[in-house]
């Protein structure tokens, strides 16, 4: 270091300082402005990119909110459709049960009517058979009792006694 201080020359220092000032001047005139413009443009580009990213983030949030809203609407619509389908199913089942009930009651009433008519027919048949049997029994009894003249005269007297004369 001492050698540098001992070998110091003012002329060389002056020319080096002059060259340095000229170089700084040339740099300021020709290079400083383009460098600063490039830095400023880069800063603006970065800030624009940040703004665009922020806007994109807001748009994404809006889209997400819209998607959630659409999903909620779709879920509500799905729930409404399921509810309507259940109501239709329940109504169809109730209608089918009611129709079956009506058909069952109709069949029961037809069966009751059929049974009643068959019962009446059977009762009429029984009455006919009973009356026929009664007549046959009475005929056989009368034939047996009226075979003798004495029995015939007793019957006539009895009937005349029972008959009321006005």
Order of alpha helices (4+ residues) and beta strands (2+ residues): alpha-alpha-alpha-alpha
